[in-house]
Amino acid sequence: MRHFGHIPSAARAGLFHRQPCEFTADSPAKLLAAALGATLYSPATRPHLAGDVLKQVGRGVVSMVLCLEDSIDDGEVEGAEENLVRQLTDLHARGAETPLLFVRVREPAQISDLVRRLGEAGRLLSGFVLPKFTEERGAAFLEALTDAESASGRRLFAMPVLESPELLHLETRAETLTGIGRIVDKYRDRVLALRLGVTDFCSAYGLRRSPDMTAYDVQIVAGVIGDVVNVLGRSDGTGFTITGPVWEYFRLGERMFKPQLRRSPFMEQRADELRTALIEHDLDGLLREIELDRANGLLGKTCIHPSHVMPVHALSVVSHEEFSDAQDILRPERGGGGVLRSAYTNKMNEVKPHRAWAERTLQRAEVFGVAREDVGFVELLTAGLGL
């Protein structure tokens, strides 16, 4: 699989200076963590889940979470488990390409039980999403994951969700973060990424951000995100990939853009029309939040609607300017430091302070690609949506 792999190769060639790399579920963990992109959540109760998964592959989705937790009613868990096993067994029998698949469980015992019940179909799973993660709760989940991995003979990753009240409340935050740091470091080889549960943070105070506000406009939430990155997202080799929070709002799918965009033969007008369509349909806030995610050290995003996937991926592509700066900073002859003018002549690149940024940028470039010099977000999004 690869990002933008669902569009024709000729179209990709016209968009990318350097195309996104190919990867599989067996690729190195560091590459997979960067490649998660827009991780689409789906309730495990969906009656045509296998077909839904395959449909999303055709829309550019590369990672999905099949949810047994908050997205379903407490009384639906048993039926959802049965449906999940049946649907994944069907999917395995089809032998078709699937995205990276994870299951969000409620309790540690579900991990071993599901792996056992899935049998050979368990090979489709890349791992499990662990809710309400703290050091105390997390230890049991990670031990269950380790046991299931040994029993199945297949690598399984964990994606803990940081969403507990202990993490939100100021008086317990530092201790909770320190504990989480201890447990994820102990199981570092199995922790693919850390996810942020911002909806639960807001719930603790009876808050809900509007479509005009990003998570960073809610100061209580922004403070937690900053502290999580501070402790768990460092670039000194101790940190983890931390993914962006969910965007709750949606009103339409990509088909709704088509009537507007097909009217215009000119890219400038096409771009203006697309921006207008995005703003009118509550996605302007999503675009701002994606940009703020990256500015605050987050990569990828939790998504609950397919219409969010392509905006996340289009804004994750490295621009030609970013790529040029990163390459210049990391040239071997720059190892001693210093300052140099950007090839775009619009900024100064300081080699030592900007090295970690450059390394992260080239990692993102590997999985999302580098856009051609004259290609921007609009061209990437419209191509990804097939418009």
C-alpha positions as a Markdown table, in Angstrom:
| # | Residue | x | y | z |
|---|---|---|---|---|
| 1 | Met | 0.0 | 0.0 | 0.0 |
| 2 | Arg | 1.0 | 3.6 | -0.3 |
| 3 | His | -0.6 | 7.0 | 0.2 |
| 4 | Phe | -2.3 | 8.3 | -2.9 |
| 5 | Gly | -2.0 | 4.8 | -4.3 |
| 6 | His | -5.6 | 4.8 | -5.2 |
| 7 | Ile | -5.1 | 7.3 | -7.9 |
| 8 | Pro | -3.7 | 6.4 | -11.4 |
| 9 | Ser | 0.1 | 6.3 | -11.6 |
| 10 | Ala | 0.2 | 8.9 | -14.3 |
| 11 | Ala | -1.7 | 11.4 | -12.1 |
| 12 | Arg | 0.7 | 10.7 | -9.2 |
| 13 | Ala | 3.7 | 11.4 | -11.4 |
| 14 | Gly | 2.2 | 14.8 | -12.2 |
| 15 | Leu | 1.7 | 15.6 | -8.6 |
| 16 | Phe | 4.9 | 14.4 | -6.9 |
| 17 | His | 8.5 | 15.5 | -7.0 |
| 18 | Arg | 9.1 | 12.3 | -4.9 |
| 19 | Gln | 6.3 | 9.8 | -4.7 |
| 20 | Pro | 5.1 | 8.3 | -1.4 |
| 21 | Cys | 6.9 | 5.0 | -0.6 |
| 22 | Glu | 5.2 | 1.6 | -0.6 |
| 23 | Phe | 4.8 | -0.2 | 2.7 |
| 24 | Thr | 3.2 | -3.3 | 4.2 |
| 25 | Ala | 1.9 | -4.3 | 7.6 |
| 26 | Asp | 5.4 | -5.9 | 8.1 |
| 27 | Ser | 7.3 | -2.7 | 7.4 |
| 28 | Pro | 9.5 | -1.3 | 10.2 |
| 29 | Ala | 7.5 | 0.2 | 13.1 |
| 30 | Lys | 9.0 | 3.7 | 12.7 |
| 31 | Leu | 7.8 | 3.9 | 9.1 |
| 32 | Leu | 4.4 | 2.5 | 9.9 |
| 33 | Ala | 4.0 | 5.0 | 12.8 |
| 34 | Ala | 4.6 | 7.9 | 10.3 |
| 35 | Ala | 2.4 | 6.3 | 7.6 |
| 36 | Leu | -0.8 | 5.9 | 9.7 |
| 37 | Gly | -2.2 | 9.2 | 8.3 |
| 38 | Ala | -5.9 | 9.6 | 8.8 |
| 39 | Thr | -6.9 | 6.6 | 10.8 |
| 40 | Leu | -10.6 | 6.0 | 10.1 |
| 41 | Tyr | -12.7 | 4.6 | 13.0 |
| 42 | Ser | -15.7 | 2.4 | 12.3 |
| 43 | Pro | -18.1 | 0.7 | 14.8 |
| 44 | Ala | -17.6 | -3.1 | 14.8 |
| 45 | Thr | -21.4 | -3.5 | 14.6 |
| 46 | Arg | -21.6 | -2.5 | 10.9 |
| 47 | Pro | -23.3 | -5.4 | 9.1 |
| 48 | His | -21.2 | -5.0 | 5.9 |
| 49 | Leu | -17.9 | -4.2 | 7.6 |
| 50 | Ala | -15.8 | -6.3 | 5.3 |
| 51 | Gly | -17.1 | -4.5 | 2.2 |
| 52 | Asp | -16.8 | -1.1 | 4.0 |
| 53 | Val | -13.1 | -1.8 | 4.6 |
| 54 | Leu | -12.5 | -2.6 | 1.0 |
| 55 | Lys | -14.4 | 0.4 | -0.1 |
| 56 | Gln | -12.2 | 2.7 | 2.0 |
| 57 | Val | -9.1 | 1.2 | 0.5 |
| 58 | Gly | -10.3 | 2.5 | -2.8 |
| 59 | Arg | -10.7 | 5.9 | -1.3 |
| 60 | Gly | -7.1 | 6.1 | -0.1 |
| 61 | Val | -7.5 | 5.0 | 3.5 |
| 62 | Val | -4.4 | 3.2 | 4.8 |
| 63 | Ser | -5.3 | 2.6 | 8.5 |
| 64 | Met | -8.6 | 1.8 | 10.2 |
| 65 | Val | -9.8 | 1.1 | 13.7 |
| 66 | Leu | -12.7 | -1.3 | 14.2 |
| 67 | Cys | -14.3 | -0.1 | 17.4 |
| 68 | Leu | -15.7 | -2.2 | 20.3 |
| 69 | Glu | -15.6 | 0.6 | 22.8 |
| 70 | Asp | -17.3 | 4.1 | 22.9 |
| 71 | Ser | -18.8 | 4.0 | 19.4 |
| 72 | Ile | -21.2 | 1.1 | 20.4 |
| 73 | Asp | -23.7 | 0.7 | 23.2 |
| 74 | Asp | -22.7 | -1.3 | 26.2 |
| 75 | Gly | -25.4 | -3.9 | 25.4 |
| 76 | Glu | -24.0 | -4.4 | 21.8 |
| 77 | Val | -20.5 | -5.7 | 22.8 |
| 78 | Glu | -21.1 | -9.4 | 22.5 |
| 79 | Gly | -22.9 | -9.1 | 19.1 |
| 80 | Ala | -20.2 | -6.7 | 17.9 |
| 81 | Glu | -17.5 | -9.2 | 18.7 |
| 82 | Glu | -19.3 | -11.9 | 16.8 |
| 83 | Asn | -19.8 | -9.6 | 13.8 |
| 84 | Leu | -16.1 | -8.6 | 13.9 |
| 85 | Val | -14.9 | -12.2 | 13.9 |
| 86 | Arg | -17.3 | -13.0 | 11.1 |
| 87 | Gln | -16.5 | -10.0 | 8.9 |
| 88 | Leu | -12.7 | -10.3 | 9.3 |
| 89 | Thr | -13.0 | -14.0 | 8.5 |
| 90 | Asp | -14.8 | -13.1 | 5.3 |
| 91 | Leu | -12.3 | -10.4 | 4.5 |
| 92 | His | -9.4 | -12.9 | 5.0 |
| 93 | Ala | -11.1 | -15.3 | 2.6 |
| 94 | Arg | -11.4 | -12.7 | -0.1 |
| 95 | Gly | -7.6 | -12.3 | -0.1 |
| 96 | Ala | -7.9 | -8.6 | -1.1 |
| 97 | Glu | -5.6 | -5.8 | 0.0 |
| 98 | Thr | -6.6 | -4.2 | 3.3 |
| 99 | Pro | -5.4 | -1.2 | 5.2 |
| 100 | Leu | -3.6 | -1.5 | 8.5 |
| 101 | Leu | -6.4 | -2.8 | 10.8 |
| 102 | Phe | -6.6 | -2.3 | 14.5 |
| 103 | Val | -9.4 | -3.2 | 17.0 |
| 104 | Arg | -10.3 | -0.9 | 19.8 |
| 105 | Val | -11.1 | -3.1 | 22.8 |
| 106 | Arg | -12.6 | -2.3 | 26.2 |
| 107 | Glu | -10.9 | -4.8 | 28.4 |
| 108 | Pro | -7.5 | -6.7 | 28.2 |
| 109 | Ala | -9.2 | -10.1 | 28.1 |
| 110 | Gln | -10.7 | -9.2 | 24.7 |
| 111 | Ile | -7.3 | -9.1 | 23.1 |
| 112 | Ser | -6.4 | -12.8 | 23.6 |
| 113 | Asp | -10.0 | -13.9 | 23.1 |
| 114 | Leu | -10.4 | -12.2 | 19.7 |
| 115 | Val | -7.0 | -13.4 | 18.5 |
| 116 | Arg | -8.0 | -16.9 | 19.4 |
| 117 | Arg | -11.4 | -16.7 | 17.8 |
| 118 | Leu | -10.0 | -15.1 | 14.6 |
| 119 | Gly | -7.5 | -17.9 | 13.9 |
| 120 | Glu | -5.9 | -17.4 | 10.5 |
| 121 | Ala | -8.0 | -14.3 | 9.9 |
| 122 | Gly | -6.1 | -12.7 | 12.8 |
| 123 | Arg | -3.3 | -12.1 | 10.3 |
| 124 | Leu | -5.2 | -9.1 | 9.0 |
| 125 | Leu | -4.7 | -7.4 | 12.4 |
| 126 | Ser | -1.8 | -5.0 | 12.9 |
| 127 | Gly | -2.8 | -4.5 | 16.6 |
| 128 | Phe | -5.1 | -3.1 | 19.2 |
| 129 | Val | -6.2 | 0.4 | 20.4 |
| 130 | Leu | -6.1 | 0.6 | 24.2 |
| 131 | Pro | -8.6 | 3.0 | 25.7 |
| 132 | Lys | -8.4 | 5.2 | 28.9 |
| 133 | Phe | -4.7 | 4.4 | 29.1 |
| 134 | Thr | -2.8 | 5.0 | 32.3 |
| 135 | Glu | 0.2 | 3.1 | 33.8 |
| 136 | Glu | -2.0 | 0.9 | 35.9 |
| 137 | Arg | -4.6 | 0.1 | 33.2 |
| 138 | Gly | -2.0 | 0.0 | 30.5 |
| 139 | Ala | 0.1 | -2.7 | 32.1 |
| 140 | Ala | -2.7 | -5.3 | 31.9 |
| 141 | Phe | -3.5 | -4.4 | 28.3 |
| 142 | Leu | 0.1 | -4.6 | 27.2 |
| 143 | Glu | 0.7 | -7.9 | 28.9 |
| 144 | Ala | -2.4 | -9.3 | 27.2 |
| 145 | Leu | -1.0 | -8.0 | 23.9 |
| 146 | Thr | 2.3 | -9.7 | 24.5 |
| 147 | Asp | 0.6 | -13.0 | 25.3 |
| 148 | Ala | -1.6 | -12.8 | 22.2 |
| 149 | Glu | 1.5 | -12.0 | 20.0 |
| 150 | Ser | 3.3 | -15.1 | 21.4 |
| 151 | Ala | 0.2 | -17.3 | 20.9 |
| 152 | Ser | -0.4 | -16.1 | 17.3 |
| 153 | Gly | 3.2 | -15.9 | 16.2 |
| 154 | Arg | 2.5 | -12.5 | 14.6 |
| 155 | Arg | 3.7 | -9.0 | 15.5 |
| 156 | Leu | 0.9 | -7.0 | 17.1 |
| 157 | Phe | 1.2 | -3.3 | 17.9 |
| 158 | Ala | -0.5 | -1.2 | 20.6 |
| 159 | Met | -1.9 | 2.3 | 20.2 |
| 160 | Pro | -2.8 | 3.6 | 23.6 |
| 161 | Val | -5.4 | 6.4 | 23.8 |
| 162 | Leu | -4.6 | 9.1 | 26.3 |
| 163 | Glu | -8.0 | 10.3 | 27.5 |
| 164 | Ser | -8.3 | 9.6 | 31.2 |
| 165 | Pro | -9.4 | 12.2 | 33.8 |
| 166 | Glu | -6.2 | 11.7 | 35.7 |
| 167 | Leu | -4.3 | 13.1 | 32.6 |
| 168 | Leu | -6.6 | 16.0 | 32.3 |
| 169 | His | -6.8 | 17.1 | 35.9 |
| 170 | Leu | -3.8 | 19.4 | 36.8 |
| 171 | Glu | -3.2 | 17.9 | 40.2 |
| 172 | Thr | -2.6 | 14.4 | 38.8 |
| 173 | Arg | -1.3 | 15.2 | 35.3 |
| 174 | Ala | 2.4 | 15.2 | 35.9 |
| 175 | Glu | 2.3 | 11.9 | 37.9 |
| 176 | Thr | 0.0 | 10.3 | 35.3 |
| 177 | Leu | 2.3 | 11.3 | 32.4 |
| 178 | Thr | 5.3 | 10.1 | 34.2 |
| 179 | Gly | 3.6 | 6.7 | 34.8 |
| 180 | Ile | 2.5 | 6.5 | 31.1 |
| 181 | Gly | 6.0 | 7.2 | 30.1 |
| 182 | Arg | 7.4 | 4.4 | 32.2 |
| 183 | Ile | 5.0 | 1.8 | 30.9 |
| 184 | Val | 5.2 | 2.7 | 27.2 |
| 185 | Asp | 9.0 | 2.8 | 27.4 |
| 186 | Lys | 9.0 | -0.7 | 28.9 |
| 187 | Tyr | 6.9 | -2.0 | 26.0 |
| 188 | Arg | 8.5 | 0.4 | 23.4 |
| 189 | Asp | 8.8 | -2.2 | 20.7 |
| 190 | Arg | 5.1 | -2.8 | 20.8 |
| 191 | Val | 3.8 | 0.8 | 21.0 |
| 192 | Leu | 3.3 | 2.1 | 17.5 |
| 193 | Ala | 1.8 | 5.5 | 18.3 |
| 194 | Leu | -0.1 | 7.3 | 21.1 |
| 195 | Arg | -3.5 | 8.7 | 20.3 |
| 196 | Leu | -5.2 | 11.7 | 22.0 |
| 197 | Gly | -8.9 | 11.3 | 23.2 |
| 198 | Val | -9.9 | 15.0 | 23.2 |
| 199 | Thr | -13.6 | 14.3 | 23.2 |
| 200 | Asp | -13.2 | 12.6 | 26.6 |
| 201 | Phe | -11.1 | 15.6 | 27.8 |
| 202 | Cys | -13.9 | 18.0 | 26.9 |
| 203 | Ser | -16.6 | 15.7 | 28.4 |
| 204 | Ala | -14.9 | 16.0 | 31.8 |
| 205 | Tyr | -15.9 | 19.7 | 31.9 |
| 206 | Gly | -19.1 | 19.6 | 29.9 |
| 207 | Leu | -17.4 | 21.2 | 26.9 |
| 208 | Arg | -17.8 | 20.7 | 23.1 |
| 209 | Arg | -15.9 | 22.8 | 20.6 |
| 210 | Ser | -17.9 | 24.3 | 17.7 |
| 211 | Pro | -17.0 | 23.8 | 14.0 |
| 212 | Asp | -15.3 | 27.2 | 14.2 |
| 213 | Met | -12.9 | 26.2 | 16.9 |
| 214 | Thr | -10.0 | 23.8 | 16.9 |
| 215 | Ala | -8.8 | 21.7 | 19.8 |
| 216 | Tyr | -6.1 | 24.4 | 20.4 |
| 217 | Asp | -8.8 | 27.1 | 21.0 |
| 218 | Val | -10.0 | 25.1 | 24.1 |
| 219 | Gln | -7.4 | 26.1 | 26.6 |
| 220 | Ile | -7.8 | 23.1 | 28.9 |
| 221 | Val | -7.4 | 20.7 | 26.0 |
| 222 | Ala | -4.5 | 22.7 | 24.5 |
| 223 | Gly | -2.7 | 22.5 | 27.8 |
| 224 | Val | -2.9 | 18.7 | 27.9 |
| 225 | Ile | -1.8 | 18.3 | 24.3 |
| 226 | Gly | 1.2 | 20.5 | 25.0 |
| 227 | Asp | 2.1 | 18.5 | 28.2 |
| 228 | Val | 1.7 | 15.2 | 26.4 |
| 229 | Val | 4.1 | 16.3 | 23.6 |
| 230 | Asn | 6.5 | 17.7 | 26.1 |
| 231 | Val | 6.8 | 14.4 | 28.0 |
| 232 | Leu | 6.1 | 11.8 | 25.4 |
| 233 | Gly | 6.9 | 13.4 | 22.0 |
| 234 | Arg | 10.5 | 14.5 | 22.3 |
| 235 | Ser | 12.8 | 14.2 | 19.4 |
| 236 | Asp | 15.8 | 12.9 | 21.4 |
| 237 | Gly | 15.0 | 9.2 | 20.7 |
| 238 | Thr | 12.8 | 8.8 | 23.8 |
| 239 | Gly | 9.6 | 10.1 | 22.2 |
| 240 | Phe | 6.7 | 8.4 | 20.3 |
| 241 | Thr | 4.5 | 9.4 | 17.4 |
| 242 | Ile | 1.5 | 11.2 | 18.8 |
| 243 | Thr | -1.5 | 11.5 | 16.5 |
| 244 | Gly | -4.0 | 14.4 | 16.2 |
| 245 | Pro | -7.4 | 14.4 | 17.9 |
| 246 | Val | -10.7 | 13.6 | 16.2 |
| 247 | Trp | -12.7 | 16.2 | 14.3 |
| 248 | Glu | -16.3 | 15.7 | 15.2 |
| 249 | Tyr | -18.1 | 17.5 | 12.4 |
| 250 | Phe | -19.1 | 16.4 | 8.9 |
| 251 | Arg | -21.9 | 17.2 | 6.6 |
| 252 | Leu | -21.0 | 15.7 | 3.3 |
| 253 | Gly | -18.8 | 13.3 | 1.3 |
| 254 | Glu | -16.5 | 14.1 | -1.5 |
| 255 | Arg | -19.3 | 13.8 | -4.1 |
| 256 | Met | -20.8 | 17.0 | -2.9 |
| 257 | Phe | -17.8 | 18.9 | -4.2 |
| 258 | Lys | -18.2 | 17.7 | -7.8 |
| 259 | Pro | -20.9 | 20.0 | -9.2 |
| 260 | Gln | -19.0 | 23.1 | -8.1 |
| 261 | Leu | -15.6 | 22.0 | -9.3 |
| 262 | Arg | -16.5 | 20.6 | -12.7 |
| 263 | Arg | -17.8 | 24.0 | -13.7 |
| 264 | Ser | -14.4 | 25.7 | -13.8 |
| 265 | Pro | -11.7 | 25.0 | -16.4 |
| 266 | Phe | -9.2 | 27.3 | -14.6 |
| 267 | Met | -7.2 | 26.1 | -11.6 |
| 268 | Glu | -7.3 | 29.4 | -9.8 |
| 269 | Gln | -11.1 | 29.6 | -9.9 |
| 270 | Arg | -11.2 | 25.9 | -9.1 |
| 271 | Ala | -9.1 | 26.5 | -6.0 |
| 272 | Asp | -11.3 | 29.3 | -4.9 |
| 273 | Glu | -14.4 | 27.2 | -5.4 |
| 274 | Leu | -12.9 | 24.3 | -3.4 |
| 275 | Arg | -12.0 | 26.6 | -0.5 |
| 276 | Thr | -15.5 | 28.0 | -0.5 |
| 277 | Ala | -17.0 | 24.5 | -0.5 |
| 278 | Leu | -14.8 | 23.5 | 2.4 |
| 279 | Ile | -15.6 | 26.5 | 4.5 |
| 280 | Glu | -19.4 | 26.3 | 3.8 |
| 281 | His | -19.4 | 22.6 | 4.9 |
| 282 | Asp | -17.6 | 23.0 | 8.2 |
| 283 | Leu | -14.2 | 21.7 | 7.0 |
| 284 | Asp | -12.4 | 25.0 | 7.3 |
| 285 | Gly | -11.9 | 24.2 | 11.0 |
| 286 | Leu | -10.6 | 20.8 | 10.2 |
| 287 | Leu | -8.0 | 22.2 | 7.9 |
| 288 | Arg | -6.8 | 24.7 | 10.5 |
| 289 | Glu | -6.7 | 22.0 | 13.1 |
| 290 | Ile | -4.6 | 19.7 | 10.9 |
| 291 | Glu | -2.1 | 22.5 | 10.4 |
| 292 | Leu | -2.0 | 23.2 | 14.1 |
| 293 | Asp | -1.5 | 19.5 | 14.8 |
| 294 | Arg | 1.7 | 19.4 | 12.9 |
| 295 | Ala | 2.9 | 22.8 | 14.3 |
| 296 | Asn | 2.5 | 21.2 | 17.8 |
| 297 | Gly | 4.3 | 18.0 | 17.0 |
| 298 | Leu | 1.5 | 15.7 | 16.1 |
| 299 | Leu | 1.4 | 13.4 | 13.0 |
| 300 | Gly | -1.7 | 11.8 | 11.6 |
| 301 | Lys | -5.2 | 12.1 | 12.9 |
| 302 | Thr | -8.2 | 10.2 | 14.2 |
| 303 | Cys | -11.1 | 10.4 | 11.8 |
| 304 | Ile | -14.7 | 9.4 | 12.1 |
| 305 | His | -15.9 | 10.2 | 8.6 |
| 306 | Pro | -14.4 | 9.3 | 5.2 |
| 307 | Ser | -14.6 | 13.0 | 4.0 |
| 308 | His | -11.9 | 13.9 | 6.5 |
| 309 | Val | -9.3 | 11.4 | 5.2 |
| 310 | Met | -8.1 | 13.2 | 2.0 |
| 311 | Pro | -7.7 | 16.6 | 3.7 |
| 312 | Val | -5.5 | 15.0 | 6.3 |
| 313 | His | -3.4 | 13.3 | 3.7 |
| 314 | Ala | -3.2 | 16.3 | 1.3 |
| 315 | Leu | -1.9 | 18.5 | 4.1 |
| 316 | Ser | 0.6 | 15.8 | 5.2 |
| 317 | Val | 2.4 | 15.9 | 1.9 |
| 318 | Val | 5.8 | 17.7 | 2.2 |
| 319 | Ser | 6.0 | 20.8 | 0.0 |
| 320 | His | 8.9 | 21.2 | -2.3 |
| 321 | Glu | 10.1 | 24.1 | -0.2 |
| 322 | Glu | 10.1 | 22.1 | 3.0 |
| 323 | Phe | 11.9 | 19.3 | 1.3 |
| 324 | Ser | 14.6 | 21.6 | -0.1 |
| 325 | Asp | 15.2 | 23.2 | 3.3 |
| 326 | Ala | 15.4 | 19.8 | 5.1 |
| 327 | Gln | 17.8 | 18.4 | 2.6 |
| 328 | Asp | 20.1 | 21.5 | 2.9 |
| 329 | Ile | 20.1 | 21.3 | 6.7 |
| 330 | Leu | 21.0 | 17.6 | 6.7 |
| 331 | Arg | 23.8 | 17.7 | 4.1 |
| 332 | Pro | 26.9 | 15.9 | 5.6 |
| 333 | Glu | 29.1 | 19.0 | 5.2 |
| 334 | Arg | 26.7 | 20.9 | 7.4 |
| 335 | Gly | 27.4 | 18.6 | 10.4 |
| 336 | Gly | 29.3 | 21.3 | 12.2 |
| 337 | Gly | 26.4 | 23.7 | 12.3 |
| 338 | Gly | 26.1 | 27.2 | 11.0 |
| 339 | Val | 23.4 | 29.2 | 9.2 |
| 340 | Leu | 22.5 | 29.2 | 5.6 |
| 341 | Arg | 20.0 | 30.9 | 3.4 |
| 342 | Ser | 17.1 | 28.9 | 2.1 |
| 343 | Ala | 17.2 | 27.9 | -1.6 |
| 344 | Tyr | 13.9 | 29.7 | -1.7 |
| 345 | Thr | 15.6 | 32.9 | -0.4 |
| 346 | Asn | 12.9 | 33.6 | 2.1 |
| 347 | Lys | 14.3 | 32.3 | 5.4 |
| 348 | Met | 17.5 | 31.3 | 7.2 |
| 349 | Asn | 18.1 | 27.7 | 8.1 |
| 350 | Glu | 20.0 | 27.1 | 11.3 |
| 351 | Val | 21.6 | 23.7 | 11.0 |
| 352 | Lys | 21.7 | 22.6 | 14.6 |
| 353 | Pro | 18.4 | 23.9 | 15.9 |
| 354 | His | 16.5 | 22.8 | 12.8 |
| 355 | Arg | 18.1 | 19.3 | 12.5 |
| 356 | Ala | 15.3 | 17.5 | 14.4 |
| 357 | Trp | 12.7 | 19.3 | 12.3 |
| 358 | Ala | 14.5 | 18.3 | 9.1 |
| 359 | Glu | 14.7 | 14.7 | 10.1 |
| 360 | Arg | 11.0 | 14.5 | 10.9 |
| 361 | Thr | 10.2 | 16.3 | 7.6 |
| 362 | Leu | 12.2 | 13.7 | 5.6 |
| 363 | Gln | 10.4 | 10.9 | 7.4 |
| 364 | Arg | 7.1 | 12.5 | 6.5 |
| 365 | Ala | 8.4 | 12.9 | 2.9 |
| 366 | Glu | 9.1 | 9.2 | 2.7 |
| 367 | Val | 5.6 | 8.1 | 3.5 |
| 368 | Phe | 3.5 | 11.0 | 2.1 |
| 369 | Gly | 5.8 | 12.1 | -0.7 |
| 370 | Val | 7.1 | 15.5 | -1.8 |
| 371 | Ala | 4.9 | 17.7 | -4.0 |
| 372 | Arg | 6.1 | 19.2 | -7.2 |
| 373 | Glu | 7.1 | 22.8 | -7.0 |
| 374 | Asp | 3.9 | 24.1 | -8.6 |
| 375 | Val | 1.6 | 21.6 | -6.8 |
| 376 | Gly | -0.3 | 22.6 | -3.6 |
| 377 | Phe | -3.0 | 21.4 | -1.3 |
| 378 | Val | -5.9 | 22.0 | -3.8 |
| 379 | Glu | -4.3 | 19.9 | -6.5 |
| 380 | Leu | -3.5 | 17.1 | -4.1 |
| 381 | Leu | -7.0 | 17.1 | -2.6 |
| 382 | Thr | -8.9 | 17.2 | -5.8 |
| 383 | Ala | -6.7 | 14.3 | -7.2 |
| 384 | Gly | -7.2 | 12.3 | -4.0 |
| 385 | Leu | -11.0 | 12.8 | -4.2 |
| 386 | Gly | -11.1 | 11.9 | -7.9 |
| 387 | Leu | -12.5 | 15.3 | -8.9 |
